[in-house]
Amino acid sequence: MNIKNYISIILLILATSIASAQVKFEAKVSKKKLGVNERLRIDFEMNKDGDNFVPPSFADFDVVGGPNTSMSNYSRNGKRSYSKTYSYFLAPKKRGKFTIKQATIEIDGEIYKTFPITINVTAAVDKPNGNTTASDIASENIHLVAEVSKTNPYLNEAITVVYKLYVSLETGVSNWREKDNPRYNDFWSQNIEIKGLNIQKGEYKGEEYRYVVLKKTVLYPQKTGELKLEPLVLDITVEVPTNRRDIFGRPMMSKVPKIVTAGSRTINVKPLPEQGKPSDFKGAVGDYSFKVSTSKTQLNATESLQAKIEVAGKGNLNLFELPKLTVPSSLEVYEPEHQENVRTNLSGMQGRISDTYTIVPQYRGKYPIPSISFSYFDPDTESYKRITSDEIVIDVLEGPTAAISNTESSTEGIKQTINPNTNTFAFIKTTSDWSSIKTEPFFKSKGFWSLVLLPFLAIPLAIVVRRKKDERDADVQGNRIRKADRLAKKYLSAAKKTLGQKEAFYLALEKALHNYLKAKLNIETSDFNKEKIENLLAERQVESGVVSDFISILENCELARYTPITQVTMQNDYDKAAKTISLIDKQLR
């Protein structure tokens, strides 16, 4: 081999090593020291495109943005330049020194790795990330506020918390989700349903803002003293204007992930005053009316009447007990039936609660139902109030006379005359009906022979049952009819339970019809339309009249939500649906 060949080989090796050395893959960070409330940007740059990029785990950070990919490919003075970058935005989880490990990528069949980078996370800083960034702008223009109606309520007095998200006119919000929901451990709580998020105009610290009400909650404190309201935390995406503009001259928006919190609030709950507290006070707080009534005041013995104790008004209706009914011992009283008709809105609970007692008198006479008192605390006047019902007299017109005289039988205190009975001890038995305690042996007894003969008697019965089953199995048409009826009952069971509730009934009925079609025709809900259903049923040899009935039921389900419907109409639709499903199942081929 001559010297020229040696020189060519050496130049080729050098060219290859230089080409390999030109591949760059490195990690760069925006800073190596940052506060725990700051954000870190890390870029993985390469000067040649590769495959199978694997980032490090970022175990000690939350990834709040990325990966964002940027690429440039240009030529200058005859030299081509290529650059590709994967960018991540990281939020540290805690203070300390953390190492971001290696990232890897495959370029031209070779695996390249970045060097590990150590990051020092310090305590929170006053101005995160130095100069004003998109995240800073988002923080200054997005505010989550918890508005509390009263911070010093009495025990069991209603307060409301309204959560509002304020957004400045220059920024926007593209989406949001609840990251941490407050738990009201020391309160009775009820969320108020919000139908639609309506954007409204308002002011925040004297500046014009837009806001939307995200959540409304009614609270009744169950403890006194300082109680903490946990904060609501939202994870939102904020749209922040940039210095760039689109082809129409409008500012382009940058989307920034942001976590906002309403902050914790302290409620100072006052105890109810001890001065003037009635002895029969059961914890009712609010503004109430009270009455005791009976369904009748005159009746015969062994007939029944109802006595109702009712409280109506505004306050903690679900959080106290009603007074108990006391009646003379000659009246038989059953356990009360408790009823509640309470609705909750931003002002608290409103409505009425009641206990209804069934009373059955046993003897003739006049029986007083004593007056009953109900006490409550009115937070508006900061005083206790008591309402006392009138005494009610029950007049039992006909029936046996009580054997014992007492003052309960007359409102005027007149005692009843005792009727002597000469046969006082008639209930004592004077004869006996003794039976022998001597037992007979089981062997060869009637029970013994019955058990011996029972298997032989069961054989003919089993044969008869088997023949009946074979006959039933052979009855293909009858089995088909029975199967169809069972199928109709299965799919319509949920609808039958909601008869009388218009919207719930027709939703359940429509769902039953859809589920039936999915099971029998193997089509998805997204494929449902009347024409396709008609074609598929016709192809499966279902009679046109039955198909028309099925389509009409579907149309009824759609229209019934917007028109008044009677109980009779719902029952007719249910019966028609059951019959139609049964007919379709019989005719399907």
DONURO-294050 format. One record per residue (C-alpha): residue number from 1; residue in three letters; x negated, y negated, z. Coordinates in steps of 0.5 Angstrom, whole numbers. Layout:
N
R   k   r     X     Y     Z
R NUM ALA     X     Y     Z
...
% end
This chain:
589
R   k   r     X     Y     Z
R   1 MET     0     0     0
R   2 ASN    -3    -7    -2
R   3 ILE    -3   -13     2
R   4 LYS     3   -16    -2
R   5 ASN     7   -11     1
R   6 TYR     5   -12     8
R   7 ILE     6   -19     7
R   8 SER    13   -18     5
R   9 ILE    15   -13    10
R  10 ILE    13   -18    16
R  11 LEU    17   -24    13
R  12 LEU    23   -19    12
R  13 ILE    22   -18    20
R  14 LEU    21   -25    22
R  15 ALA    27   -27    18
R  16 THR    32   -22    21
R  17 SER    29   -24    28
R  18 ILE    30   -31    26
R  19 ALA    37   -30    24
R  20 SER    39   -26    30
R  21 ALA    36   -31    35
R  22 GLN    40   -36    31
R  23 VAL    47   -33    34
R  24 LYS    49   -37    40
R  25 PHE    54   -35    45
R  26 GLU    54   -39    52
R  27 ALA    59   -42    57
R  28 LYS    59   -49    59
R  29 VAL    63   -52    65
R  30 SER    66   -59    66
R  31 LYS    63   -60    73
R  32 LYS    59   -55    78
R  33 LYS    62   -58    84
R  34 LEU    69   -60    85
R  35 GLY    74   -61    90
R  36 VAL    80   -56    92
R  37 ASN    85   -61    89
R  38 GLU    81   -62    82
R  39 ARG    81   -58    76
R  40 LEU    75   -54    72
R  41 ARG    75   -54    65
R  42 ILE    70   -48    62
R  43 ASP    68   -47    55
R  44 PHE    66   -41    51
R  45 GLU    62   -43    45
R  46 MET    59   -39    39
R  47 ASN    56   -41    33
R  48 LYS    58   -35    29
R  49 ASP    65   -32    29
R  50 GLY    66   -26    33
R  51 ASP    71   -20    35
R  52 ASN    73   -17    42
R  53 PHE    72   -24    46
R  54 VAL    73   -22    53
R  55 PRO    73   -27    58
R  56 PRO    71   -26    66
R  57 SER    77   -25    71
R  58 PHE    77   -32    74
R  59 ALA    79   -28    81
R  60 ASP    77   -34    85
R  61 PHE    81   -39    81
R  62 ASP    88   -40    78
R  63 VAL    89   -41    70
R  64 VAL    93   -47    69
R  65 GLY    92   -48    62
R  66 GLY    89   -44    56
R  67 PRO    86   -40    53
R  68 ASN    86   -46    48
R  69 THR    82   -44    41
R  70 SER    78   -50    37
R  71 MET    74   -49    31
R  72 SER    70   -53    26
R  73 ASN    67   -51    20
R  74 TYR    63   -56    16
R  75 SER    57   -58    11
R  76 ARG    52   -63    12
R  77 ASN    46   -65     7
R  78 GLY    47   -58     4
R  79 LYS    47   -54    11
R  80 ARG    53   -51    14
R  81 SER    55   -51    21
R  82 TYR    60   -47    25
R  83 SER    63   -47    32
R  84 LYS    68   -44    35
R  85 THR    71   -45    43
R  86 TYR    75   -42    48
R  87 SER    77   -47    53
R  88 TYR    80   -45    60
R  89 PHE    83   -50    65
R  90 LEU    82   -47    72
R  91 ALA    85   -49    79
R  92 PRO    81   -46    85
R  93 LYS    84   -42    90
R  94 LYS    80   -44    96
R  95 ARG    74   -48    98
R  96 GLY    67   -44    98
R  97 LYS    62   -42    93
R  98 PHE    64   -38    87
R  99 THR    61   -34    81
R 100 ILE    64   -34    74
R 101 LYS    62   -28    71
R 102 GLN    60   -26    64
R 103 ALA    64   -27    58
R 104 THR    63   -22    52
R 105 ILE    64   -22    45
R 106 GLU    62   -18    39
R 107 ILE    58   -21    33
R 108 ASP    56   -17    27
R 109 GLY    56   -11    31
R 110 GLU    52   -14    37
R 111 ILE    55   -15    44
R 112 TYR    53   -22    47
R 113 LYS    54   -24    54
R 114 THR    54   -31    57
R 115 PHE    50   -33    64
R 116 PRO    54   -33    70
R 117 ILE    56   -40    73
R 118 THR    56   -41    80
R 119 ILE    61   -47    82
R 120 ASN    62   -50    89
R 121 VAL    69   -52    91
R 122 THR    69   -57    97
R 123 ALA    75   -61   101
R 124 ALA    80   -65    97
R 125 VAL    78   -71    94
R 126 ASP    81   -78    94
R 127 LYS    81   -78    86
R 128 PRO    81   -72    83
R 129 ASN    77   -71    77
R 130 GLY    74   -78    77
R 131 ASN    77   -82    71
R 132 THR    85   -82    70
R 133 THR    87   -75    66
R 134 ALA    93   -73    63
R 135 SER    94   -69    70
R 136 ASP    93   -75    74
R 137 ILE    98   -79    69
R 138 ALA   103   -73    70
R 139 SER   102   -74    78
R 140 GLU   104   -81    78
R 141 ASN   110   -80    74
R 142 ILE   114   -74    76
R 143 HIS   116   -74    83
R 144 LEU   121   -69    87
R 145 VAL   125   -72    93
R 146 ALA   129   -68    98
R 147 GLU   135   -73   100
R 148 VAL   137   -71   107
R 149 SER   144   -74   109
R 150 LYS   143   -75   116
R 151 THR   136   -73   120
R 152 ASN   139   -73   127
R 153 PRO   145   -69   127
R 154 TYR   149   -66   133
R 155 LEU   149   -58   133
R 156 ASN   153   -55   128
R 157 GLU   154   -62   125
R 158 ALA   154   -61   117
R 159 ILE   148   -65   113
R 160 THR   147   -64   106
R 161 VAL   140   -64   102
R 162 VAL   140   -66    95
R 163 TYR   133   -64    91
R 164 LYS   132   -69    85
R 165 LEU   127   -69    80
R 166 TYR   125   -76    78
R 167 VAL   121   -77    71
R 168 SER   119   -84    69
R 169 LEU   121   -87    62
R 170 GLU   114   -85    59
R 171 THR   114   -78    60
R 172 GLY   118   -72    60
R 173 VAL   119   -65    62
R 174 SER   120   -59    58
R 175 ASN   121   -53    63
R 176 TRP   121   -52    70
R 177 ARG   122   -46    75
R 178 GLU   122   -45    82
R 179 LYS   115   -43    85
R 180 ASP   117   -43    92
R 181 ASN   124   -43    95
R 182 PRO   126   -46   102
R 183 ARG   128   -41   107
R 184 TYR   133   -45   112
R 185 ASN   131   -40   118
R 186 ASP   135   -45   124
R 187 PHE   141   -47   119
R 188 TRP   147   -44   117
R 189 SER   146   -45   109
R 190 GLN   151   -46   103
R 191 ASN   148   -47    96
R 192 ILE   153   -52    92
R 193 GLU   153   -49    85
R 194 ILE   151   -54    80
R 195 LYS   154   -54    73
R 196 GLY   149   -57    68
R 197 LEU   143   -61    69
R 198 ASN   146   -68    67
R 199 ILE   140   -73    66
R 200 GLN   142   -80    70
R 201 LYS   138   -87    71
R 202 GLY   136   -89    78
R 203 GLU   130   -92    81
R 204 TYR   124   -89    85
R 205 LYS   120   -94    89
R 206 GLY   123  -100    86
R 207 GLU   122   -98    79
R 208 GLU   126   -95    73
R 209 TYR   126   -87    73
R 210 ARG   131   -82    70
R 211 TYR   133   -76    75
R 212 VAL   136   -70    75
R 213 VAL   139   -66    81
R 214 LEU   136   -59    81
R 215 LYS   139   -57    88
R 216 LYS   145   -58    93
R 217 THR   145   -55   100
R 218 VAL   150   -56   106
R 219 LEU   146   -54   112
R 220 TYR   149   -53   119
R 221 PRO   144   -53   125
R 222 GLN   144   -47   130
R 223 LYS   139   -50   134
R 224 THR   137   -56   138
R 225 GLY   130   -60   137
R 226 GLU   126   -61   132
R 227 LEU   127   -57   126
R 228 LYS   123   -56   120
R 229 LEU   126   -56   113
R 230 GLU   121   -52   108
R 231 PRO   119   -55   102
R 232 LEU   122   -54    95
R 233 VAL   116   -52    90
R 234 LEU   117   -53    83
R 235 ASP   112   -50    77
R 236 ILE   113   -55    71
R 237 THR   111   -57    64
R 238 VAL   110   -65    64
R 239 GLU   109   -68    57
R 240 VAL   104   -74    57
R 241 PRO   103   -79    52
R 242 THR    96   -79    49
R 243 ASN    92   -84    45
R 244 ARG    94   -81    38
R 245 ARG   100   -82    34
R 246 ASP   103   -78    29
R 247 ILE   104   -80    21
R 248 PHE   111   -84    23
R 249 GLY   107   -88    28
R 250 ARG   110   -84    34
R 251 PRO   105   -83    40
R 252 MET   103   -75    41
R 253 MET   105   -72    47
R 254 SER   100   -67    51
R 255 LYS   103   -62    55
R 256 VAL   100   -61    62
R 257 PRO   102   -56    67
R 258 LYS   104   -59    74
R 259 ILE   106   -56    81
R 260 VAL   110   -61    85
R 261 THR   113   -61    92
R 262 ALA   119   -64    95
R 263 GLY   115   -64   102
R 264 SER   117   -61   109
R 265 ARG   122   -65   112
R 266 THR   124   -66   120
R 267 ILE   131   -66   123
R 268 ASN   132   -68   130
R 269 VAL   138   -64   132
R 270 LYS   142   -67   138
R 271 PRO   145   -62   143
R 272 LEU   152   -63   144
R 273 PRO   154   -68   151
R 274 GLU   155   -64   157
R 275 GLN   159   -70   160
R 276 GLY   167   -69   158
R 277 LYS   166   -62   155
R 278 PRO   172   -58   156
R 279 SER   172   -51   160
R 280 ASP   175   -48   154
R 281 PHE   170   -51   148
R 282 LYS   168   -45   143
R 283 GLY   163   -49   139
R 284 ALA   168   -52   134
R 285 VAL   165   -59   131
R 286 GLY   168   -63   126
R 287 ASP   175   -66   125
R 288 TYR   181   -61   126
R 289 SER   188   -60   127
R 290 PHE   191   -54   131
R 291 LYS   198   -51   131
R 292 VAL   201   -44   134
R 293 SER   207   -42   130
R 294 THR   212   -36   130
R 295 SER   216   -33   124
R 296 LYS   222   -32   128
R 297 THR   224   -34   136
R 298 GLN   230   -29   136
R 299 LEU   230   -22   135
R 300 ASN   232   -15   137
R 301 ALA   228   -10   141
R 302 THR   223    -6   137
R 303 GLU   223   -11   132
R 304 SER   217   -15   130
R 305 LEU   215   -22   129
R 306 GLN   208   -26   127
R 307 ALA   205   -31   132
R 308 LYS   200   -35   128
R 309 ILE   194   -39   131
R 310 GLU   191   -44   126
R 311 VAL   186   -49   125
R 312 ALA   185   -53   119
R 313 GLY   181   -59   118
R 314 LYS   173   -61   116
R 315 GLY   167   -58   120
R 316 ASN   164   -51   122
R 317 LEU   170   -47   121
R 318 ASN   166   -40   120
R 319 LEU   162   -41   126
R 320 PHE   167   -41   132
R 321 GLU   172   -37   135
R 322 LEU   180   -39   135
R 323 PRO   183   -39   142
R 324 LYS   186   -32   144
R 325 LEU   194   -31   145
R 326 THR   197   -29   151
R 327 VAL   204   -26   152
R 328 PRO   208   -23   157
R 329 SER   206   -16   159
R 330 SER   213   -13   156
R 331 LEU   211   -15   149
R 332 GLU   207   -11   145
R 333 VAL   201   -14   141
R 334 TYR   197   -12   136
R 335 GLU   190   -14   134
R 336 PRO   190   -20   130
R 337 GLU   189   -21   122
R 338 HIS   184   -26   121
R 339 GLN   184   -30   115
R 340 GLU   180   -36   112
R 341 ASN   181   -41   106
R 342 VAL   175   -45   107
R 343 ARG   171   -48   101
R 344 THR   164   -52   102
R 345 ASN   162   -58    98
R 346 LEU   157   -63    99
R 347 SER   161   -66   105
R 348 GLY   161   -59   109
R 349 MET   166   -54   110
R 350 GLN   174   -55   109
R 351 GLY   180   -51   109
R 352 ARG   183   -47   115
R 353 ILE   182   -41   119
R 354 SER   188   -37   122
R 355 ASP   189   -31   127
R 356 THR   196   -27   126
R 357 TYR   198   -23   131
R 358 THR   204   -18   131
R 359 ILE   209   -18   137
R 360 VAL   214   -12   138
R 361 PRO   218   -14   144
R 362 GLN   221    -7   148
R 363 TYR   226   -10   152
R 364 ARG   232   -15   152
R 365 GLY   231   -22   155
R 366 LYS   227   -29   154
R 367 TYR   220   -29   154
R 368 PRO   215   -35   154
R 369 ILE   209   -35   150
R 370 PRO   205   -40   154
R 371 SER   202   -46   151
R 372 ILE   195   -45   148
R 373 SER   189   -51   148
R 374 PHE   184   -52   142
R 375 SER   178   -56   144
R 376 TYR   173   -59   139
R 377 PHE   167   -64   139
R 378 ASP   168   -70   134
R 379 PRO   161   -73   131
R 380 ASP   164   -79   128
R 381 THR   167   -81   135
R 382 GLU   162   -77   139
R 383 SER   167   -75   144
R 384 TYR   171   -68   145
R 385 LYS   178   -67   144
R 386 ARG   183   -63   146
R 387 ILE   190   -61   142
R 388 THR   195   -57   146
R 389 SER   201   -53   143
R 390 ASP   208   -53   146
R 391 GLU   211   -47   149
R 392 ILE   215   -42   145
R 393 VAL   220   -38   148
R 394 ILE   222   -31   144
R 395 ASP   229   -29   145
R 396 VAL   231   -22   145
R 397 LEU   238   -21   144
R 398 GLU   239   -13   144
R 399 GLY   236    -8   147
R 400 PRO   234    -4   153
R 401 THR   234    -7   160
R 402 ALA   227    -7   163
R 403 ALA   227    -2   169
R 404 ILE   223    -7   173
R 405 SER   225   -14   175
R 406 ASN   220   -20   174
R 407 THR   220   -27   172
R 408 GLU   218   -26   165
R 409 SER   225   -24   163
R 410 SER   228   -31   164
R 411 THR   225   -38   163
R 412 GLU   230   -40   168
R 413 GLY   226   -35   173
R 414 ILE   233   -31   174
R 415 LYS   231   -23   176
R 416 GLN   234   -18   173
R 417 THR   239   -13   176
R 418 ILE   236    -6   177
R 419 ASN   240     0   175
R 420 PRO   239     6   180
R 421 ASN   238    13   177
R 422 THR   240    19   181
R 423 ASN   236    23   176
R 424 THR   230    20   178
R 425 PHE   226    27   178
R 426 ALA   229    30   171
R 427 PHE   222    29   168
R 428 ILE   219    35   172
R 429 LYS   219    42   170
R 430 THR   222    47   174
R 431 THR   221    53   169
R 432 SER   214    56   167
R 433 ASP   212    59   160
R 434 TRP   206    63   162
R 435 SER   202    67   157
R 436 SER   198    73   158
R 437 ILE   190    71   157
R 438 LYS   188    78   156
R 439 THR   185    79   149
R 440 GLU   186    84   144
R 441 PRO   180    87   140
R 442 PHE   179    85   133
R 443 PHE   178    92   130
R 444 LYS   184    94   127
R 445 SER   188    88   128
R 446 LYS   192    84   123
R 447 GLY   186    79   122
R 448 PHE   182    85   121
R 449 TRP   186    89   116
R 450 SER   187    82   112
R 451 LEU   180    81   111
R 452 VAL   179    88   109
R 453 LEU   185    87   104
R 454 LEU   183    80   102
R 455 PRO   178    81    96
R 456 PHE   182    86    93
R 457 LEU   188    81    93
R 458 ALA   183    76    90
R 459 ILE   181    80    84
R 460 PRO   188    80    80
R 461 LEU   188    72    82
R 462 ALA   181    71    79
R 463 ILE   183    75    72
R 464 VAL   189    71    72
R 465 VAL   185    64    73
R 466 ARG   180    67    68
R 467 ARG   185    68    62
R 468 LYS   188    61    63
R 469 LYS   181    58    63
R 470 ASP   180    62    56
R 471 GLU   187    60    54
R 472 ARG   185    52    55
R 473 ASP   178    53    52
R 474 ALA   181    56    46
R 475 ASP   186    50    46
R 476 VAL   182    45    42
R 477 GLN   187    40    40
R 478 GLY   189    40    47
R 479 ASN   182    39    50
R 480 ARG   181    33    45
R 481 ILE   187    30    48
R 482 ARG   185    31    55
R 483 LYS   178    29    54
R 484 ALA   180    22    50
R 485 ASP   185    21    56
R 486 ARG   179    22    61
R 487 LEU   175    17    56
R 488 ALA   180    12    56
R 489 LYS   180    12    64
R 490 LYS   173    12    65
R 491 TYR   171     6    60
R 492 LEU   177     2    63
R 493 SER   176     3    70
R 494 ALA   173    -3    72
R 495 ALA   178    -7    68
R 496 LYS   184    -4    72
R 497 LYS   181    -6    78
R 498 THR   181   -14    76
R 499 LEU   188   -14    74
R 500 GLY   191   -20    76
R 501 GLN   185   -24    75
R 502 LYS   185   -27    68
R 503 GLU   178   -28    67
R 504 ALA   175   -23    70
R 505 PHE   180   -18    67
R 506 TYR   179   -20    60
R 507 LEU   171   -20    61
R 508 ALA   172   -13    64
R 509 LEU   176   -11    58
R 510 GLU   172   -14    53
R 511 LYS   166   -10    56
R 512 ALA   169    -4    56
R 513 LEU   171    -4    49
R 514 HIS   164    -6    47
R 515 ASN   161     0    51
R 516 TYR   166     5    48
R 517 LEU   164     3    41
R 518 LYS   157     3    42
R 519 ALA   158    10    45
R 520 LYS   162    13    39
R 521 LEU   159     9    33
R 522 ASN   152     8    35
R 523 ILE   152     1    34
R 524 GLU   149    -5    38
R 525 THR   152   -11    41
R 526 SER   149   -15    36
R 527 ASP   152   -12    30
R 528 PHE   159   -13    33
R 529 ASN   164   -16    28
R 530 LYS   171   -15    26
R 531 GLU   169   -13    19
R 532 LYS   164    -8    21
R 533 ILE   168    -5    26
R 534 GLU   174    -4    21
R 535 ASN   170    -1    16
R 536 LEU   166     4    21
R 537 LEU   173     6    24
R 538 ALA   176     7    17
R 539 GLU   170    11    15
R 540 ARG   171    16    21
R 541 GLN   178    17    18
R 542 VAL   182    13    24
R 543 GLU   189    11    22
R 544 SER   189     3    20
R 545 GLY   195     2    25
R 546 VAL   190     4    30
R 547 VAL   184     0    28
R 548 SER   189    -6    27
R 549 ASP   191    -5    35
R 550 PHE   184    -5    37
R 551 ILE   182   -11    33
R 552 SER   188   -15    36
R 553 ILE   186   -13    43
R 554 LEU   179   -16    42
R 555 GLU   182   -22    39
R 556 ASN   187   -22    45
R 557 CYS   180   -22    50
R 558 GLU   177   -28    46
R 559 LEU   184   -32    46
R 560 ALA   186   -30    53
R 561 ARG   180   -34    57
R 562 TYR   183   -41    54
R 563 THR   191   -40    55
R 564 PRO   195   -38    61
R 565 ILE   197   -31    61
R 566 THR   202   -27    66
R 567 GLN   201   -21    70
R 568 VAL   206   -17    65
R 569 THR   201   -19    59
R 570 MET   195   -17    62
R 571 GLN   198   -10    64
R 572 ASN   201    -9    57
R 573 ASP   194   -11    54
R 574 TYR   191    -6    59
R 575 ASP   196     0    57
R 576 LYS   195    -2    50
R 577 ALA   187    -1    50
R 578 ALA   188     5    54
R 579 LYS   193     8    48
R 580 THR   188     5    43
R 581 ILE   182     8    46
R 582 SER   185    15    46
R 583 LEU   188    15    39
R 584 ILE   181    13    36
R 585 ASP   178    19    40
R 586 LYS   183    24    37
R 587 GLN   182    21    30
R 588 LEU   175    20    30
R 589 ARG   171    25    25
% end
